Amino acid sequence: MTCGHCQQIIHVVPHTSAMVYLIFRPTSWTWEAEPGAFCRTCMSPVCLACHAIGTCTPWERQLEAMEAAFQIAQARAEWGADGR
């Protein structure tokens, strides 16, 4: 699966009724099972890093914000920074 907030790949233990993530520990070269996380605002699984942030910013909303910022920057470049 992928995180609904940042699109990070989430490895899930197969055939578990609750979401259990497999986290790779590079220091010991092992996989450890960790309880998973689910955002009830956007109803999607999220990685543990996004879960720790505690706010819901779905990937689609982030893309829309990036597109809007690009369009503003493009308009400023076309019309000049002062809007003339």
FENQUI-V519721 format. One record per backbone hydrogen bond with DSSP energy under -0.5 kcal/mol. NH is the residue of the N-H (numbers start at 1). CO is the residue of the C=O. E is the energy in kcal/mol with one decimal. If there is no record, write none. Layout:
{{NH | CO | E} {NH | CO | E}}
This chain:
{{3 | 8 | -2.5} {4 | 45 | -2.4} {7 | 3 | -1.5} {10 | 1 | -3.3} {11 | 9 | -0.5} {12 | 10 | -0.5} {13 | 20 | -3.0} {16 | 13 | -0.8} {21 | 34 | -2.7} {22 | 11 | -2.9} {23 | 21 | -0.6} {23 | 32 | -3.1} {25 | 30 | -3.2} {26 | 24 | -0.8} {28 | 25 | -0.8} {29 | 25 | -1.4} {30 | 25 | -1.3} {32 | 23 | -2.7} {34 | 21 | -2.8} {36 | 19 | -2.7} {37 | 46 | -0.6} {39 | 44 | -2.7} {40 | 38 | -0.6} {43 | 39 | -0.9} {44 | 39 | -1.1} {46 | 37 | -1.6} {51 | 47 | -2.1} {52 | 48 | -1.7} {53 | 49 | -1.0} {54 | 50 | -1.3} {57 | 55 | -0.7} {59 | 4 | -2.3} {62 | 58 | -1.9} {63 | 59 | -2.3} {64 | 60 | -2.2} {65 | 61 | -2.0} {66 | 62 | -2.2} {67 | 63 | -2.6} {68 | 64 | -2.3} {69 | 65 | -2.3} {70 | 66 | -2.2} {71 | 67 | -2.4} {72 | 68 | -2.2} {73 | 69 | -2.3} {74 | 70 | -2.5} {75 | 71 | -2.3} {76 | 72 | -2.5} {77 | 73 | -2.2} {78 | 74 | -2.0} {79 | 75 | -2.9} {80 | 76 | -2.0} {83 | 80 | -1.2}}
